[in-house]
């Protein structure tokens, strides 16, 4: 695995994406590879400013279309200023969420069509897709326990939405992975961080 690759971790709240991002980065760096870890929304100063707008607003928050536009704007800056330059020099980029989260949250959960979300992505980010999208799937009970331990009941504005909303998000991720099995690696996320990491490494060997 010497050539740069773009890997995205996806899944619902409490799936363990941040932990797996860290573990994968450590494993790849041990192989003497340059690794860039990042997140969405965020990753660049402009995108982090938009993240604060998205997650910090009180009350009813943004309308789904406005929210989708903000995510697309943050991603555009992220892609142009961080992801594309890193890939161009041969680095591995590992991103905690990417466009499939917009498809699932603003699309599946928020009611926008998948075509609308992907058109925004085409305009803002040239339609860039990861080489591999690792979808970590967990049961609602496991996710809830992890979130309680992590957030002590203080989830952010999106994470704190209703169970019905998050069920729609999970169903959307399931549809995406079923429709595009060559890009998605589905990982059972109900076990230990170590067992999930082993499964992730196995999925990445196909990119060697």
C-alpha positions as a Markdown table, in Angstrom:
| # | Residue | x | y | z |
|---|---|---|---|---|
| 1 | Unk | 0.0 | 0.0 | 0.0 |
| 2 | Unk | 2.4 | 2.7 | -1.2 |
| 3 | Unk | 0.1 | 4.9 | -3.4 |
| 4 | Unk | -2.1 | 7.5 | -1.8 |
| 5 | Unk | -5.7 | 6.6 | -1.2 |
| 6 | Unk | -8.8 | 8.4 | 0.1 |
| 7 | Unk | -10.6 | 6.5 | 2.8 |
| 8 | Unk | -13.9 | 7.7 | 4.5 |
| 9 | Unk | -15.5 | 6.4 | 7.6 |
| 10 | Unk | -19.3 | 6.5 | 7.7 |
| 11 | Unk | -22.0 | 5.4 | 10.1 |
| 12 | Unk | -24.5 | 6.8 | 12.5 |
| 13 | Unk | -23.9 | 8.4 | 15.9 |
| 14 | Unk | -21.8 | 6.3 | 18.2 |
| 15 | Unk | -20.5 | 4.0 | 15.5 |
| 16 | Unk | -16.9 | 4.6 | 16.6 |
| 17 | Unk | -15.7 | 6.4 | 13.4 |
| 18 | Unk | -13.3 | 8.7 | 15.2 |
| 19 | Unk | -11.7 | 5.8 | 17.1 |
| 20 | Unk | -11.2 | 3.8 | 13.9 |
| 21 | Unk | -9.9 | 6.9 | 12.1 |
| 22 | Unk | -7.2 | 7.2 | 14.7 |
| 23 | Unk | -6.4 | 3.4 | 14.8 |
| 24 | Unk | -6.1 | 3.2 | 11.0 |
| 25 | Unk | -3.9 | 6.3 | 10.9 |
| 26 | Unk | -1.5 | 4.7 | 13.4 |
| 27 | Unk | -1.4 | 1.5 | 11.5 |
| 28 | Unk | -0.6 | 3.2 | 8.2 |
| 29 | Unk | 2.0 | 5.4 | 9.7 |
| 30 | Unk | 3.7 | 2.3 | 11.1 |
| 31 | Unk | 4.1 | 1.3 | 7.4 |
| 32 | Unk | 6.0 | 4.5 | 6.8 |
| 33 | Unk | 3.1 | 6.1 | 4.8 |
| 34 | Unk | 2.1 | 9.8 | 5.0 |
| 35 | Unk | -1.3 | 10.0 | 6.5 |
| 36 | Unk | -3.7 | 13.0 | 6.8 |
| 37 | Unk | -6.6 | 12.6 | 9.1 |
| 38 | Unk | -9.5 | 15.0 | 8.9 |
| 39 | Unk | -13.2 | 15.3 | 9.5 |
| 40 | Unk | -16.5 | 16.7 | 8.1 |
| 41 | Unk | -17.7 | 19.2 | 8.4 |
| 42 | Unk | -14.3 | 20.7 | 9.0 |
| 43 | Unk | -10.7 | 20.1 | 8.1 |
| 44 | Unk | -9.8 | 23.6 | 7.0 |
| 45 | Unk | -10.3 | 27.0 | 8.8 |
| 46 | Unk | -13.2 | 27.9 | 6.5 |
| 47 | Unk | -14.9 | 24.5 | 6.9 |
| 48 | Unk | -14.4 | 24.6 | 10.7 |
| 49 | Unk | -16.2 | 28.0 | 10.7 |
| 50 | Unk | -19.1 | 26.5 | 8.9 |
| 51 | Unk | -19.1 | 23.5 | 11.3 |
| 52 | Unk | -19.6 | 26.0 | 14.2 |
| 53 | Unk | -22.5 | 27.5 | 12.3 |
| 54 | Unk | -24.1 | 24.1 | 11.6 |
| 55 | Unk | -23.8 | 22.7 | 15.1 |
| 56 | Unk | -24.0 | 25.8 | 17.2 |
| 57 | Unk | -27.3 | 27.3 | 16.1 |
| 58 | Unk | -30.1 | 27.0 | 18.7 |
| 59 | Unk | -33.8 | 26.4 | 18.3 |
| 60 | Unk | -35.1 | 24.7 | 15.2 |
| 61 | Unk | -31.8 | 25.0 | 13.4 |
| 62 | Unk | -31.3 | 25.2 | 9.7 |
| 63 | Unk | -33.9 | 24.3 | 7.1 |
| 64 | Unk | -32.7 | 21.0 | 5.5 |
| 65 | Unk | -31.9 | 22.8 | 2.2 |
| 66 | Unk | -29.9 | 25.5 | 3.9 |
| 67 | Unk | -28.2 | 22.8 | 6.0 |
| 68 | Unk | -27.3 | 20.9 | 2.8 |
| 69 | Unk | -25.9 | 24.0 | 1.2 |
| 70 | Unk | -23.7 | 24.7 | 4.2 |
| 71 | Unk | -22.4 | 21.2 | 4.3 |
| 72 | Unk | -21.6 | 21.4 | 0.6 |
| 73 | Unk | -19.8 | 24.7 | 1.0 |
| 74 | Unk | -17.7 | 23.3 | 3.9 |
| 75 | Unk | -16.9 | 20.2 | 1.8 |
| 76 | Unk | -15.9 | 22.3 | -1.2 |
| 77 | Unk | -13.3 | 24.2 | 0.8 |
| 78 | Unk | -12.1 | 21.0 | 2.5 |
| 79 | Unk | -11.7 | 19.1 | -0.8 |
| 80 | Unk | -9.9 | 21.9 | -2.7 |
| 81 | Unk | -7.6 | 23.1 | 0.2 |
| 82 | Unk | -6.8 | 19.8 | 2.0 |
| 83 | Unk | -7.9 | 16.5 | 0.4 |
| 84 | Unk | -6.9 | 17.0 | -3.3 |
| 85 | Unk | -3.5 | 18.5 | -2.5 |
| 86 | Unk | -2.7 | 15.6 | 0.0 |
| 87 | Unk | -3.8 | 13.0 | -2.5 |
| 88 | Unk | -1.7 | 14.7 | -5.3 |
| 89 | Unk | 1.5 | 14.3 | -3.2 |
| 90 | Unk | 0.7 | 10.6 | -2.5 |
| 91 | Unk | -0.6 | 10.8 | 1.0 |
| 92 | Unk | -3.4 | 8.7 | 2.4 |
| 93 | Unk | -6.3 | 10.8 | 3.5 |
| 94 | Unk | -8.6 | 9.4 | 6.2 |
| 95 | Unk | -11.8 | 11.3 | 6.7 |
| 96 | Unk | -14.3 | 11.0 | 9.5 |
| 97 | Unk | -17.5 | 11.4 | 7.4 |
| 98 | Unk | -17.8 | 12.6 | 3.8 |
| 99 | Unk | -20.5 | 13.1 | 1.2 |
| 100 | Unk | -22.4 | 9.9 | 2.1 |
| 101 | Unk | -23.2 | 11.5 | 5.5 |
| 102 | Unk | -24.9 | 14.4 | 3.6 |
| 103 | Unk | -26.8 | 11.9 | 1.5 |
| 104 | Unk | -27.9 | 10.1 | 4.7 |
| 105 | Unk | -28.6 | 13.0 | 7.0 |
| 106 | Unk | -29.8 | 15.8 | 4.7 |
| 107 | Unk | -31.2 | 13.3 | 2.2 |
| 108 | Unk | -32.5 | 10.2 | 4.0 |
| 109 | Unk | -33.2 | 12.0 | 7.3 |
| 110 | Unk | -33.9 | 15.5 | 6.1 |
| 111 | Unk | -36.0 | 14.7 | 3.0 |
| 112 | Unk | -33.8 | 16.0 | 0.2 |
| 113 | Unk | -33.5 | 13.7 | -2.8 |
| 114 | Unk | -30.2 | 11.9 | -3.3 |
| 115 | Unk | -29.9 | 13.6 | -6.7 |
| 116 | Unk | -30.1 | 17.0 | -5.1 |
| 117 | Unk | -27.4 | 16.2 | -2.6 |
| 118 | Unk | -25.1 | 14.7 | -5.3 |
| 119 | Unk | -25.7 | 17.7 | -7.6 |
| 120 | Unk | -24.4 | 20.0 | -4.8 |
| 121 | Unk | -21.4 | 17.7 | -4.4 |
| 122 | Unk | -20.8 | 17.8 | -8.1 |
| 123 | Unk | -20.8 | 21.6 | -8.2 |
| 124 | Unk | -18.9 | 22.1 | -5.0 |
| 125 | Unk | -16.4 | 19.3 | -5.0 |
| 126 | Unk | -16.2 | 17.9 | -8.5 |
| 127 | Unk | -18.1 | 14.8 | -7.5 |
| 128 | Unk | -15.0 | 13.4 | -5.7 |
| 129 | Unk | -15.7 | 10.0 | -4.0 |
| 130 | Unk | -13.5 | 8.0 | -1.6 |
| 131 | Unk | -11.5 | 5.0 | -2.9 |
| 132 | Unk | -13.1 | 3.1 | -0.1 |
| 133 | Unk | -16.0 | 4.0 | 2.3 |
| 134 | Unk | -15.9 | 2.1 | 5.5 |
| 135 | Unk | -19.4 | 1.9 | 6.8 |
| 136 | Unk | -19.4 | 0.9 | 10.5 |
| 137 | Unk | -22.8 | -0.5 | 11.5 |
| 138 | Unk | -24.0 | -0.7 | 15.1 |
| 139 | Unk | -27.2 | -1.6 | 16.8 |
| 140 | Unk | -29.2 | 1.3 | 18.3 |
| 141 | Unk | -28.6 | 0.0 | 21.9 |
| 142 | Unk | -24.8 | -0.1 | 21.4 |
| 143 | Unk | -24.9 | 3.3 | 19.8 |
| 144 | Unk | -26.9 | 4.8 | 22.7 |
| 145 | Unk | -24.6 | 3.3 | 25.3 |
| 146 | Unk | -21.5 | 4.7 | 23.5 |
| 147 | Unk | -23.1 | 8.2 | 23.2 |
| 148 | Unk | -24.1 | 8.2 | 26.8 |
| 149 | Unk | -20.5 | 7.4 | 27.8 |
| 150 | Unk | -19.1 | 9.9 | 25.4 |
| 151 | Unk | -21.4 | 12.9 | 25.7 |
| 152 | Unk | -23.0 | 12.4 | 29.1 |
| 153 | Unk | -26.4 | 13.2 | 27.5 |
| 154 | Unk | -25.1 | 16.4 | 25.9 |
| 155 | Unk | -25.2 | 15.5 | 22.2 |
| 156 | Unk | -24.8 | 18.1 | 19.5 |
| 157 | Unk | -27.7 | 19.5 | 17.5 |
| 158 | Unk | -27.7 | 16.8 | 14.9 |
| 159 | Unk | -26.7 | 13.9 | 17.1 |
| 160 | Unk | -29.5 | 14.8 | 19.5 |
| 161 | Unk | -32.3 | 14.4 | 16.9 |
| 162 | Unk | -35.1 | 11.9 | 17.3 |
| 163 | Unk | -34.7 | 8.1 | 17.1 |
| 164 | Unk | -37.0 | 8.1 | 14.1 |
| 165 | Unk | -34.6 | 10.5 | 12.3 |
| 166 | Unk | -31.5 | 8.3 | 13.1 |
| 167 | Unk | -33.4 | 5.2 | 11.9 |
| 168 | Unk | -33.9 | 7.0 | 8.5 |
| 169 | Unk | -30.2 | 7.8 | 8.4 |
| 170 | Unk | -29.3 | 4.1 | 9.1 |
| 171 | Unk | -31.7 | 3.0 | 6.4 |
| 172 | Unk | -30.1 | 5.4 | 3.9 |
| 173 | Unk | -26.6 | 4.2 | 4.7 |
| 174 | Unk | -27.8 | 0.6 | 4.2 |
| 175 | Unk | -29.2 | 1.5 | 0.7 |
| 176 | Unk | -26.1 | 3.3 | -0.4 |
| 177 | Unk | -23.8 | 0.3 | 0.6 |
| 178 | Unk | -26.2 | -2.2 | -1.0 |
| 179 | Unk | -26.2 | -0.2 | -4.3 |
| 180 | Unk | -22.4 | 0.3 | -4.5 |
| 181 | Unk | -20.7 | -2.7 | -2.9 |
| 182 | Unk | -17.4 | -2.0 | -4.8 |
| 183 | Unk | -16.9 | 1.3 | -2.9 |
| 184 | Unk | -18.4 | 0.3 | 0.5 |
| 185 | Unk | -16.9 | -2.0 | 3.1 |
| 186 | Unk | -19.6 | -2.9 | 5.6 |
| 187 | Unk | -18.1 | -3.5 | 9.1 |
| 188 | Unk | -19.9 | -4.9 | 12.2 |
| 189 | Unk | -19.2 | -2.2 | 14.7 |
| 190 | Unk | -20.8 | -3.9 | 17.8 |
| 191 | Unk | -17.6 | -5.5 | 19.0 |
| 192 | Unk | -14.4 | -4.1 | 20.6 |
| 193 | Unk | -12.4 | -1.3 | 18.9 |
| 194 | Unk | -9.6 | -3.8 | 18.3 |
| 195 | Unk | -11.8 | -6.3 | 16.5 |
| 196 | Unk | -13.3 | -3.6 | 14.4 |
| 197 | Unk | -9.9 | -2.3 | 13.5 |
| 198 | Unk | -8.8 | -5.8 | 12.3 |
| 199 | Unk | -11.8 | -5.9 | 10.0 |
| 200 | Unk | -11.0 | -2.4 | 8.7 |
| 201 | Unk | -7.4 | -3.4 | 7.9 |
| 202 | Unk | -8.7 | -6.5 | 6.1 |
| 203 | Unk | -11.0 | -4.4 | 4.0 |
| 204 | Unk | -8.2 | -2.1 | 3.0 |
| 205 | Unk | -5.9 | -4.9 | 1.8 |
| 206 | Unk | -8.0 | -4.9 | -1.4 |
| 207 | Unk | -6.6 | -1.5 | -2.2 |
| 208 | Unk | -3.0 | -2.6 | -2.1 |
